[in-house]
């Protein structure tokens, strides 16, 4: 069985490792070739840490539910 909490923790640890490696590469190589990769990894980590994906799905479900209710009432055609 798939355990979502365990998978999330493993993903967090993996992202931390990748972020730390990219920071080390940024420090050691002068022209900063890995800046974009570092930014993407940090955004992914922040999204995971703050449950942004779950919030988007929850909000999307509420909007779909509202649209269905309004279409049954007849206010949306």
C-alpha positions as protocol buffer text, in pm:
chain_id: "A"
residue {
  index: 1
  type: UNK
  ca { x: 0 y: 0 z: 0 }
}
residue {
  index: 2
  type: UNK
  ca { x: 119 y: 348 z: -83 }
}
residue {
  index: 3
  type: UNK
  ca { x: 189 y: 568 z: 221 }
}
residue {
  index: 4
  type: UNK
  ca { x: 154 y: 935 z: 127 }
}
residue {
  index: 5
  type: UNK
  ca { x: 316 y: 1072 z: 445 }
}
residue {
  index: 6
  type: UNK
  ca { x: 623 y: 852 z: 409 }
}
residue {
  index: 7
  type: UNK
  ca { x: 654 y: 939 z: 40 }
}
residue {
  index: 8
  type: UNK
  ca { x: 629 y: 1309 z: 121 }
}
residue {
  index: 9
  type: UNK
  ca { x: 905 y: 1282 z: 382 }
}
residue {
  index: 10
  type: UNK
  ca { x: 1131 y: 1092 z: 143 }
}
residue {
  index: 11
  type: UNK
  ca { x: 1068 y: 1351 z: -127 }
}
residue {
  index: 12
  type: UNK
  ca { x: 1146 y: 1634 z: 116 }
}
residue {
  index: 13
  type: UNK
  ca { x: 1476 y: 1471 z: 213 }
}
residue {
  index: 14
  type: UNK
  ca { x: 1567 y: 1413 z: -152 }
}
residue {
  index: 15
  type: UNK
  ca { x: 1493 y: 1774 z: -240 }
}
residue {
  index: 16
  type: UNK
  ca { x: 1703 y: 1893 z: 55 }
}
residue {
  index: 17
  type: UNK
  ca { x: 1993 y: 1684 z: -71 }
}
residue {
  index: 18
  type: UNK
  ca { x: 1961 y: 1812 z: -428 }
}
residue {
  index: 19
  type: UNK
  ca { x: 1932 y: 2172 z: -304 }
}
residue {
  index: 20
  type: UNK
  ca { x: 2242 y: 2140 z: -88 }
}
residue {
  index: 21
  type: UNK
  ca { x: 2440 y: 1992 z: -379 }
}
residue {
  index: 22
  type: UNK
  ca { x: 2328 y: 2274 z: -609 }
}
residue {
  index: 23
  type: UNK
  ca { x: 2426 y: 2534 z: -348 }
}
residue {
  index: 24
  type: UNK
  ca { x: 2769 y: 2373 z: -319 }
}
residue {
  index: 25
  type: UNK
  ca { x: 2808 y: 2381 z: -697 }
}
residue {
  index: 26
  type: UNK
  ca { x: 2701 y: 2747 z: -706 }
}
residue {
  index: 27
  type: UNK
  ca { x: 2968 y: 2835 z: -453 }
}
residue {
  index: 28
  type: UNK
  ca { x: 3245 y: 2638 z: -623 }
}
residue {
  index: 29
  type: UNK
  ca { x: 3182 y: 2743 z: -985 }
}
residue {
  index: 30
  type: UNK
  ca { x: 3210 y: 3121 z: -1048 }
}
residue {
  index: 31
  type: UNK
  ca { x: 2965 y: 3195 z: -1334 }
}
residue {
  index: 32
  type: UNK
  ca { x: 2668 y: 3038 z: -1150 }
}
residue {
  index: 33
  type: UNK
  ca { x: 2551 y: 2789 z: -1412 }
}
residue {
  index: 34
  type: UNK
  ca { x: 2307 y: 2613 z: -1177 }
}
residue {
  index: 35
  type: UNK
  ca { x: 2106 y: 2914 z: -1056 }
}
residue {
  index: 36
  type: UNK
  ca { x: 1790 y: 2823 z: -1248 }
}
residue {
  index: 37
  type: UNK
  ca { x: 1800 y: 2461 z: -1128 }
}
residue {
  index: 38
  type: UNK
  ca { x: 1843 y: 2582 z: -773 }
}
residue {
  index: 39
  type: UNK
  ca { x: 1545 y: 2817 z: -802 }
}
residue {
  index: 40
  type: UNK
  ca { x: 1326 y: 2539 z: -942 }
}
residue {
  index: 41
  type: UNK
  ca { x: 1426 y: 2299 z: -665 }
}
residue {
  index: 42
  type: UNK
  ca { x: 1360 y: 2562 z: -398 }
}
residue {
  index: 43
  type: UNK
  ca { x: 1016 y: 2637 z: -543 }
}
residue {
  index: 44
  type: UNK
  ca { x: 935 y: 2264 z: -546 }
}
residue {
  index: 45
  type: UNK
  ca { x: 1047 y: 2230 z: -186 }
}
residue {
  index: 46
  type: UNK
  ca { x: 842 y: 2530 z: -72 }
}
residue {
  index: 47
  type: UNK
  ca { x: 538 y: 2396 z: -257 }
}
residue {
  index: 48
  type: UNK
  ca { x: 576 y: 2057 z: -94 }
}
residue {
  index: 49
  type: UNK
  ca { x: 640 y: 2201 z: 250 }
}
residue {
  index: 50
  type: UNK
  ca { x: 331 y: 2429 z: 239 }
}
residue {
  index: 51
  type: UNK
  ca { x: 91 y: 2171 z: 87 }
}
residue {
  index: 52
  type: UNK
  ca { x: 27 y: 2395 z: -213 }
}
residue {
  index: 53
  type: UNK
  ca { x: -72 y: 2105 z: -440 }
}
residue {
  index: 54
  type: UNK
  ca { x: -335 y: 1984 z: -193 }
}
residue {
  index: 55
  type: UNK
  ca { x: -468 y: 2338 z: -154 }
}
residue {
  index: 56
  type: UNK
  ca { x: -499 y: 2382 z: -531 }
}
residue {
  index: 57
  type: UNK
  ca { x: -685 y: 2052 z: -564 }
}
residue {
  index: 58
  type: UNK
  ca { x: -917 y: 2145 z: -276 }
}
residue {
  index: 59
  type: UNK
  ca { x: -989 y: 2487 z: -428 }
}
residue {
  index: 60
  type: UNK
  ca { x: -1047 y: 2335 z: -772 }
}
residue {
  index: 61
  type: UNK
  ca { x: -1295 y: 2086 z: -624 }
}
residue {
  index: 62
  type: UNK
  ca { x: -1487 y: 2370 z: -454 }
}
residue {
  index: 63
  type: UNK
  ca { x: -1505 y: 2565 z: -781 }
}
residue {
  index: 64
  type: UNK
  ca { x: -1630 y: 2262 z: -974 }
}
residue {
  index: 65
  type: UNK
  ca { x: -1890 y: 2192 z: -704 }
}
residue {
  index: 66
  type: UNK
  ca { x: -2007 y: 2555 z: -714 }
}
residue {
  index: 67
  type: UNK
  ca { x: -2034 y: 2550 z: -1095 }
}
residue {
  index: 68
  type: UNK
  ca { x: -2239 y: 2229 z: -1084 }
}
residue {
  index: 69
  type: UNK
  ca { x: -2472 y: 2378 z: -820 }
}
residue {
  index: 70
  type: UNK
  ca { x: -2516 y: 2699 z: -1021 }
}
residue {
  index: 71
  type: UNK
  ca { x: -2587 y: 2509 z: -1341 }
}
residue {
  index: 72
  type: UNK
  ca { x: -2860 y: 2310 z: -1164 }
}
residue {
  index: 73
  type: UNK
  ca { x: -3017 y: 2630 z: -1032 }
}
residue {
  index: 74
  type: UNK
  ca { x: -3003 y: 2782 z: -1380 }
}
residue {
  index: 75
  type: UNK
  ca { x: -2785 y: 3085 z: -1315 }
}
residue {
  index: 76
  type: UNK
  ca { x: -2505 y: 2949 z: -1535 }
}
residue {
  index: 77
  type: UNK
  ca { x: -2602 y: 2827 z: -1881 }
}
